[in-house]
Amino acid sequence: MAQLDYIKEIAKYGLENDQKRLLSVLNELIEHSKKTKKLNFAIQLQSILKDSLRYQKSNSLLKVGSETHLNRIEDKEISELILEKITSDYSLNDIVTDSKIYDDLKFFIEEHNKIDILHQFGLPVSNKLLLHGPSGCGKTLASYVIAGELNKMMVVINLGAIVSSKLGETSKNLSKIFKKAALDDCIIFLDEFDSLGKVRDYSQDHGEMKRVVNTILQLFDYLPQNSIVIAATNQKDMLDEALLRRFDNIIGFQLPTEIEIKKLIELTLKNGKFQFDNKAAANRIIKQSIGLSYYSIQKTLIGAIKRTLFAAANAQNILSNKIDTNIWKKLIETEKDSLNI
């Protein structure tokens, strides 16, 4: 049966309020999506189905203080702490970085794809990963690549917001998030991880911050091996040494070299619709771009493509076009000025 047929049946049983058949068709569609390699769609459907069933179970009359009532409150509190739940189509082919970082990411992914082999021989699985380095250099993209390669949902948490606004509840909230992610087989992505290490910089209760650090240490120590935590920070030096020791892998990202800038441009222009109007000028701009992040360089290049298109007389009918290198050069200069580079 084709995907369209499944959708028709889902609509039919949904409108007829036939939940038994609706759930059956949904599960069939999930399996069909897996077989046809639409894995992210399958993951999203599974998450929606699981959350809906959990909500229905707790949506009947509840006794205040009962376990179901408390679980429902806890689910609501956790959802407020999560920035987003995402799936990813990114793979290792979508990231430009140096060979060491690429190999480290590839090996981390391989460990989890072959976790049964490691369990068979009683070997530990690396499941705590720290990514550090300047903004715009690939830390978040690397987490998307891991989620995409492993076909896992990723729960994105902004620790900076939790710590600054709810310091007294941080330990409890972190425990809830880790517990839920382990049950749902999600990747936990902790952004602004240095927020946990700035104990001496907080004018608030230092004792509470130390308790938060102790909580995260305990959560790391008892993390199931099939669960994954990825933390990202721009300020590795601010982290407590005890926190750093808990990570199985620490990967440092750097600003791109000239070679990596060229690879980034090739990846950005891989569809072949755009070329530079002056290759020699483009090479000079690449050298001029050294010192900027991957994000800044790609942003200016895409901006140059858009401005080139808008300047064309019949932009809607263009199938291929030359990128105006003068426009790109000006955007690079503006970006460097704005960042004081």
N, C-alpha and C positions, 0 to 999 in steps of 0.2 A: 504494500500500500504506500502511495506517495505521501509526502508531508502535507500536501494540500488536502488530501482525504482525511488525514488525522485532524487537521484544523476544523474541517467541516463537522466531523463527529463531536469534537470538543464543544463547538458552538451549539450543536443540536442538544447534547446531553446537559450542557450548562443551562440553556434556556428551558429545558424540561425539568431542571432541578433533579436530575438523576445522578446523584453523587457517585454511586457505586460504579456505573458505567463510565462516568467522567474520569474518575481516578484510574480506571483500567486503561482507557485510551491515552491518558496522559503518560502513564508508565510505558505504554507501547511506543509512544512518540519519543520518549527519552531514550529507549533502547534503539529505536530506529535512527535517532540523531547520532548516537555513539557509533553505530555501524557505518553510517554515511560520513563519518569523520567531522560532524558538526559538534565537536566536543564542548565548546564554550556555551553553545545553545543548550546542550544537555545539562551542563552544570547549572546554568541559570534556572532552567525548568525545575531541576531537583531542589534547588534552594527555595524557589517560590512555593513548591509543593510542600516541602518540609515546614516552612514558616506558616503556611496556611493551615496545615493539619495541627500544628502546635497551637495556633490561635483558636481554632475551632474547639480543641480539647479544653481550653481554658476559658471559653466564651460563654459557657453555661453558668447557671447560678453557682456562685462560689461562697464558701464559708470563709469569712475574714480570718486571716491567720493560718489558714490551711496551707499545705505544701503547694497545691496548685495555684492558690492565690498569690503566695509569695513568689513562685516561679514566674507568674505573669507580670508582677511588678518588676522583677529582676530583668526580664526580657525587655521591658519598656525602658528601664534605666540604661541598659547596655546599648540599645539602639540609639540613644541620645549621644553616646560617646563615640560612635563609629562615624567617621567622615563619609566613607562609602564602602560598598561591597562590590568588587569588580571581578570580571573574568578578563582574560587577555588573549589576543591573537599573536602577540609578539613571540619571536623565536630568536635563537642565537644569531640568525642571519640578519636580524634587524638592529644589532648593536655594533657600534664602532668603538673599539678600545684597543689597548695594547695587548700583545699576545699572552702575557702572564695573567691579566685579569680575565681574558677570554677563557683561558685554560682552567682557571680557578672556578669560574661560573659553570663551565662544562662539566667539571668533575663533581661539583656540588649537585648538579642536576642528575648526573649519572648515579650518584649514591642513592638518590631517592627512587630512581627508575629501577634500580637493582637492589632494593632494600631487602628482598627475600634472601638473596645470596648472602648478604652481610649477617642477617639473622641466623641463617643456617650454620654459619661458622662462629656465631657468638661475638661478632665484631660490632663496635658502636657505630651509630649513624650520626654524621654531622648535621645538626638541625638548627643551629644558632649562628646566624651570619650577621656581621657588622660591616656596613658599607660607609666609608668616610671619604671626605674630599670636598673641593669647592662646589658651590651651587652650579647646576647646569652641566655637570660632567658625567651624568649617566647613572647615578645611584637609583633613582626612581625607575628609570627605564630597565635597569638590571633586575629589579624586583618584578617588573611586568614580564620580562623574559623568563624568569624562573616560574612564575605562575602559568605562563603560556605553555612552556615546555612540559610542565608537570600536570597540566589540565586541572588546576586547583583554583577555587575561589580565593580571593585575597581580601582580607578585612583591613582597611586603612585606618589607623589610629593616629591622631595628632596629640602626642604627649604634652607638647607645650601648652595646649589649651586646657587639658585635664589638670596638669600640675598647677597652672597659674590660677585657674578659676575654682578648682575644687580640691585644694591641697589636703584638707582633712579627710577626704573620701578617696584619695588616689589609690591607696593600697587595696581597698575593698573593690574599687572599680577595675583595677588591673586584674585582680583575681577572677572576677566575673568574666572579663573578656577572654582570658586564657582558657577558662573552663569551657565557655561556649565555643570557642574556636577549635578546641580539641574534639568536642562532640561533633561539630560540623565538618571536621577534616579540612579546615581552612588554613591558609597562610596568614600569619599576623604580621603586618607591616607597621613598625613603630617609627613615625617621623619625629624629627627634633628630639632624638634620643638623649642628647646632651642635657635636656631639661632635668633628667634624673641625677645628673652628676654635679649640678651646680649648687651643692650643699652650702658652701661658704658664701655664695653670692646672693642667697635669699635673705631678705630682711624679715621673712616670716619665720615660723617655728623650725629651727634647725633640727630639733629632735624628731619632728614629724617627717622632715625630708629624709633623715637617716632611716626611719622606719619604712619609708617608701623604697629606698634603695635595698634594704633587707628583704622586702617583699619580692622585688623583682629578682633578686638573687635566688630566693627559694623557688619562685615560679620557674626560673631557668633550670634549677637543679632537678625538679620533678616533672619537667616537660616530657610528654610521651615522645618516643623516637620517631613516630610517623608524623608528628606535628612539626611545623617550621615557624621560626621567628626570624624576621629580617628587620634589623634596626638601621636607621640612617642618621648621619650627623655631619654637620659642616665643621664641628669643633671636637675632634677626638681627644684633644689635650684636656678638655674640661671633664672628661669621664673619670669616674672613680676606678682605681686599679682593679678592685675586686670585680667590678662590672666587666671590664675588659677581659679578665681571665676566664669569664664564663662563656665567651664566644668560641666556637669551634673554628671558625674562619673569620679573619679580618681582611677585608679587601680595600685598598686605598686607590681612589680615583684621582687622576691628574688632568690638568688642562691638555688639550690635544696638541700633538706635534704637527709639523707640516705634512708628514705622511698620513697621519690620522685625519687631518682636515680634508685632504684629497679623497680619502676613502668615504668620509661623511658626504662630500659633495657628489661622489659617484652614486652613493646609496640614495641620496635625495633626488637625483636626476635619472634614476634607473629605468623609469618608464619610457625614456627616449623622446619625450615630447619637447624638451627644451635643451638648448645648447648655448654656450657663450658666444657672443658676437665677436669676441677677440680673445683667443686662448692665451696669448702672451700677457694681456692685461689681467686676465683671470688668475694666472699664475702669480703675478705681482700682488694681487689682492689677497691671495692665499697666504703669502708670506706676511702681508700686513695684518692678517687675522690672528697671527700667533699671539697668545696672551688672552684671547677670548675663549669662552666655554663652548662646548658642542652646541648647547642650546642657543647661545647668542649668534653663532655662525649660521646655523640652520635657519633661525628666525630671520636674519637679514637676507639670506639667499631667497627664501620663500617670499619675503617682502619685495625683493627686486623682481622676481617673476611676476607677481601681481601688478606692480607698477608698470612693468614692460607691457603686459597685456592690456592694461587700461589705456596706455598711450597709443595702442594700435588702433587704426581706423575701423577695422572690422574684426574686433577681438572675438566675437561669437563664432566666426567662420574659420578661425585659425586652428589647424591641426598640429602644427609644430611652429616653434618660434625661437628666435635668438634672444637670449637674456642680455639686456643692456648692462654691460660691465661698469659703466659710469655711475648708473643708479646704485649698483651693489657696492661700489667703492664708497659712495657718499654715505650709505647706510652703515657700512663697517666703521667709517670714521665717526659718525654720530654715536654709534654703540660704544665705541672706545672712550669717547668724550664723556658720555653719561656715566661710565663706570670708572672714570679717572685713570684710564690705562694709557 
